[in-house]
Amino acid sequence: MALLKLAALGTLGYVGYKYYEKNFAAREGAPAFAGGQPDKGHQAVRDAGPDAMRDDNDRDWSKTDQASDESFPASDPPATY
């Protein structure tokens, strides 16, 4: 009986690990980067825009948001405010 419980627990752990790999392991790396973005290199700079973000944004993307995102990491703010 103990062997059966151990086998069931092992199976549950394996299934949980595979679920984690499929859904969350691809998100490792820089938190701001979407899939396919170059997060490894000399500088961690992602492309501008909502499509390059890892997490979905529930609100609309305005021109001000776009200009601010394009200007980062520059020290000068965009002139579209």
TIRO-2110 file (N, C-alpha, C; in Angstrom, 1 decimal):
// TIRO-2110
0.8, -1.2, 0.0, N, 1, A
0.0, 0.0, 0.0, CA, 1, A
0.9, 1.3, 0.0, C, 1, A
2.0, 1.3, 0.8, N, 2, A
2.8, 2.4, 0.8, CA, 2, A
3.5, 2.6, -0.5, C, 2, A
3.8, 1.6, -1.2, N, 3, A
4.5, 1.7, -2.5, CA, 3, A
3.5, 2.3, -3.5, C, 3, A
2.3, 2.0, -3.4, N, 4, A
1.3, 2.6, -4.3, CA, 4, A
1.1, 4.1, -4.0, C, 4, A
1.1, 4.5, -2.8, N, 5, A
1.0, 5.9, -2.4, CA, 5, A
2.2, 6.6, -2.9, C, 5, A
3.4, 6.0, -2.8, N, 6, A
4.6, 6.6, -3.2, CA, 6, A
4.6, 6.8, -4.7, C, 6, A
4.1, 5.8, -5.5, N, 7, A
4.1, 5.9, -6.9, CA, 7, A
3.1, 7.0, -7.3, C, 7, A
2.0, 7.1, -6.6, N, 8, A
1.0, 8.2, -6.9, CA, 8, A
1.6, 9.5, -6.7, C, 8, A
2.3, 9.7, -5.6, N, 9, A
2.9, 11.0, -5.2, CA, 9, A
4.0, 11.3, -6.3, C, 9, A
4.7, 10.4, -6.7, N, 10, A
5.7, 10.6, -7.7, CA, 10, A
5.1, 11.0, -9.1, C, 10, A
4.0, 10.4, -9.4, N, 11, A
3.3, 10.7, -10.7, CA, 11, A
2.8, 12.2, -10.6, C, 11, A
2.2, 12.5, -9.4, N, 12, A
1.7, 13.8, -9.2, CA, 12, A
2.8, 14.9, -9.3, C, 12, A
3.9, 14.6, -8.7, N, 13, A
5.0, 15.5, -8.8, CA, 13, A
5.5, 15.7, -10.2, C, 13, A
5.6, 14.6, -11.0, N, 14, A
6.1, 14.7, -12.4, CA, 14, A
5.1, 15.5, -13.2, C, 14, A
3.8, 15.3, -13.1, N, 15, A
2.8, 16.0, -13.8, CA, 15, A
2.9, 17.5, -13.5, C, 15, A
3.0, 17.8, -12.2, N, 16, A
3.1, 19.2, -11.8, CA, 16, A
4.4, 19.9, -12.3, C, 16, A
5.5, 19.2, -12.4, N, 17, A
6.7, 19.7, -12.9, CA, 17, A
6.6, 20.0, -14.4, C, 17, A
5.9, 19.1, -15.2, N, 18, A
5.7, 19.3, -16.6, CA, 18, A
4.8, 20.4, -16.8, C, 18, A
3.8, 20.6, -16.0, N, 19, A
2.9, 21.7, -16.1, CA, 19, A
3.6, 23.0, -15.9, C, 19, A
4.5, 23.1, -14.9, N, 20, A
5.3, 24.3, -14.6, CA, 20, A
6.2, 24.6, -15.8, C, 20, A
6.9, 23.6, -16.3, N, 21, A
7.8, 23.8, -17.4, CA, 21, A
7.1, 24.4, -18.6, C, 21, A
5.9, 23.9, -18.9, N, 22, A
5.1, 24.3, -20.1, CA, 22, A
4.6, 25.7, -19.9, C, 22, A
4.2, 26.1, -18.7, N, 23, A
3.5, 27.4, -18.6, CA, 23, A
4.3, 28.5, -18.0, C, 23, A
5.4, 28.1, -17.2, N, 24, A
6.1, 29.2, -16.5, CA, 24, A
7.6, 29.2, -16.7, C, 24, A
8.2, 28.1, -17.2, N, 25, A
9.6, 28.1, -17.3, CA, 25, A
10.1, 29.0, -18.4, C, 25, A
9.3, 29.2, -19.5, N, 26, A
9.6, 30.1, -20.6, CA, 26, A
9.7, 31.6, -20.1, C, 26, A
9.1, 31.9, -19.0, N, 27, A
9.1, 33.3, -18.5, CA, 27, A
10.4, 33.6, -17.7, C, 27, A
11.3, 32.7, -17.5, N, 28, A
12.5, 33.0, -16.8, CA, 28, A
13.3, 33.9, -17.7, C, 28, A
14.2, 34.6, -17.0, N, 29, A
15.0, 35.6, -17.7, CA, 29, A
14.5, 37.0, -17.2, C, 29, A
14.8, 38.0, -18.0, N, 30, A
14.4, 39.4, -17.6, CA, 30, A
12.9, 39.5, -17.5, C, 30, A
12.4, 40.1, -16.4, N, 31, A
10.9, 40.1, -16.2, CA, 31, A
10.2, 41.0, -17.2, C, 31, A
10.8, 42.0, -17.8, N, 32, A
10.1, 42.9, -18.7, CA, 32, A
10.0, 42.4, -20.2, C, 32, A
10.7, 41.3, -20.5, N, 33, A
10.8, 40.8, -21.9, CA, 33, A
9.7, 39.9, -22.3, C, 33, A
9.2, 40.1, -23.4, N, 34, A
8.2, 39.1, -24.0, CA, 34, A
9.0, 37.9, -24.6, C, 34, A
8.3, 36.9, -24.9, N, 35, A
9.0, 35.7, -25.5, CA, 35, A
9.6, 36.1, -26.9, C, 35, A
10.8, 35.7, -27.1, N, 36, A
11.5, 36.0, -28.3, CA, 36, A
12.3, 37.3, -28.3, C, 36, A
12.2, 38.0, -27.2, N, 37, A
13.0, 39.3, -27.1, CA, 37, A
14.4, 38.9, -26.6, C, 37, A
15.4, 39.6, -27.1, N, 38, A
16.8, 39.3, -26.7, CA, 38, A
17.1, 39.8, -25.3, C, 38, A
16.9, 38.9, -24.3, N, 39, A
17.2, 39.3, -22.9, CA, 39, A
18.6, 39.0, -22.4, C, 39, A
19.4, 38.4, -23.3, N, 40, A
20.8, 38.1, -22.9, CA, 40, A
21.7, 38.9, -23.8, C, 40, A
22.7, 39.5, -23.2, N, 41, A
23.6, 40.3, -24.0, CA, 41, A
24.3, 41.3, -23.0, C, 41, A
24.9, 42.3, -23.7, N, 42, A
25.7, 43.3, -22.9, CA, 42, A
24.7, 44.2, -22.2, C, 42, A
23.6, 44.6, -22.8, N, 43, A
22.6, 45.4, -22.2, CA, 43, A
21.2, 44.8, -22.3, C, 43, A
20.5, 44.9, -21.2, N, 44, A
19.2, 44.3, -21.2, CA, 44, A
18.2, 45.4, -21.6, C, 44, A
18.0, 45.6, -22.9, N, 45, A
17.1, 46.6, -23.4, CA, 45, A
16.1, 45.9, -24.3, C, 45, A
14.8, 46.0, -24.0, N, 46, A
13.8, 45.4, -24.8, CA, 46, A
13.3, 46.3, -25.9, C, 46, A
12.6, 45.8, -26.9, N, 47, A
12.0, 46.7, -27.9, CA, 47, A
10.9, 47.5, -27.2, C, 47, A
10.6, 48.6, -27.8, N, 48, A
9.5, 49.5, -27.3, CA, 48, A
8.1, 49.0, -27.7, C, 48, A
7.2, 49.3, -26.9, N, 49, A
5.8, 48.9, -27.3, CA, 49, A
5.2, 47.8, -26.4, C, 49, A
3.9, 47.7, -26.4, N, 50, A
3.2, 46.7, -25.6, CA, 50, A
3.4, 45.3, -26.1, C, 50, A
3.8, 45.1, -27.3, N, 51, A
4.0, 43.7, -27.8, CA, 51, A
5.3, 43.1, -27.3, C, 51, A
6.2, 44.0, -26.9, N, 52, A
7.5, 43.5, -26.4, CA, 52, A
7.5, 43.3, -24.9, C, 52, A
6.3, 43.5, -24.2, N, 53, A
6.2, 43.3, -22.8, CA, 53, A
5.8, 41.9, -22.5, C, 53, A
6.4, 41.4, -21.4, N, 54, A
6.0, 40.0, -21.0, CA, 54, A
4.6, 39.8, -20.6, C, 54, A
4.2, 40.7, -19.7, N, 55, A
2.8, 40.7, -19.1, CA, 55, A
1.8, 41.5, -19.9, C, 55, A
0.6, 41.0, -20.0, N, 56, A
-0.4, 41.7, -20.8, CA, 56, A
-0.8, 42.9, -20.0, C, 56, A
-1.2, 43.9, -20.7, N, 57, A
-1.7, 45.2, -20.1, CA, 57, A
-3.2, 45.3, -20.4, C, 57, A
-4.0, 45.5, -19.3, N, 58, A
-5.4, 45.5, -19.5, CA, 58, A
-5.9, 46.9, -20.0, C, 58, A
-5.1, 47.9, -20.0, N, 59, A
-5.7, 49.2, -20.5, CA, 59, A
-5.1, 49.5, -21.9, C, 59, A
-5.7, 50.5, -22.6, N, 60, A
-5.2, 50.9, -23.9, CA, 60, A
-3.9, 51.5, -23.8, C, 60, A
-3.1, 51.4, -24.9, N, 61, A
-1.8, 51.9, -25.0, CA, 61, A
-1.9, 53.3, -25.7, C, 61, A
-1.6, 54.4, -25.0, N, 62, A
-1.7, 55.7, -25.6, CA, 62, A
-0.4, 56.2, -26.2, C, 62, A
-0.5, 57.3, -26.9, N, 63, A
0.7, 57.9, -27.6, CA, 63, A
1.7, 58.3, -26.5, C, 63, A
1.3, 58.7, -25.4, N, 64, A
2.2, 59.1, -24.3, CA, 64, A
2.9, 57.9, -23.8, C, 64, A
2.2, 56.8, -23.6, N, 65, A
2.8, 55.5, -23.2, CA, 65, A
3.9, 55.1, -24.2, C, 65, A
3.5, 55.2, -25.4, N, 66, A
4.5, 54.8, -26.5, CA, 66, A
5.7, 55.6, -26.5, C, 66, A
5.5, 57.0, -26.4, N, 67, A
6.7, 57.9, -26.4, CA, 67, A
7.5, 57.7, -25.2, C, 67, A
6.9, 57.5, -24.0, N, 68, A
7.7, 57.2, -22.8, CA, 68, A
8.5, 55.9, -22.9, C, 68, A
7.8, 54.9, -23.4, N, 69, A
8.5, 53.6, -23.6, CA, 69, A
9.6, 53.7, -24.6, C, 69, A
9.5, 54.4, -25.6, N, 70, A
10.5, 54.5, -26.6, CA, 70, A
11.7, 55.3, -26.1, C, 70, A
11.5, 56.3, -25.2, N, 71, A
12.6, 57.1, -24.7, CA, 71, A
13.4, 56.4, -23.6, C, 71, A
12.9, 55.4, -23.0, N, 72, A
13.6, 54.8, -21.9, CA, 72, A
14.8, 54.0, -22.5, C, 72, A
16.0, 54.0, -22.0, N, 73, A
16.5, 54.5, -20.8, CA, 73, A
17.2, 55.9, -21.0, C, 73, A
16.8, 56.7, -22.0, N, 74, A
17.3, 58.0, -22.2, CA, 74, A
16.9, 58.9, -21.1, C, 74, A
17.8, 59.9, -20.8, N, 75, A
17.5, 60.8, -19.7, CA, 75, A
16.5, 61.9, -20.1, C, 75, A
16.3, 62.2, -21.4, N, 76, A
15.4, 63.3, -21.9, CA, 76, A
14.0, 62.7, -22.0, C, 76, A
13.0, 63.4, -21.5, N, 77, A
11.7, 62.9, -21.7, CA, 77, A
11.2, 63.2, -23.1, C, 77, A
10.3, 62.5, -23.6, N, 78, A
9.8, 62.8, -25.0, CA, 78, A
9.0, 64.1, -25.0, C, 78, A
8.9, 64.7, -26.2, N, 79, A
8.3, 66.0, -26.4, CA, 79, A
6.8, 65.9, -26.7, C, 79, A
6.2, 64.7, -26.5, N, 80, A
4.8, 64.5, -26.9, CA, 80, A
3.9, 64.6, -25.7, C, 80, A
4.4, 65.1, -24.6, N, 81, A
3.5, 65.2, -23.4, CA, 81, A
2.5, 66.3, -23.5, C, 81, A
END
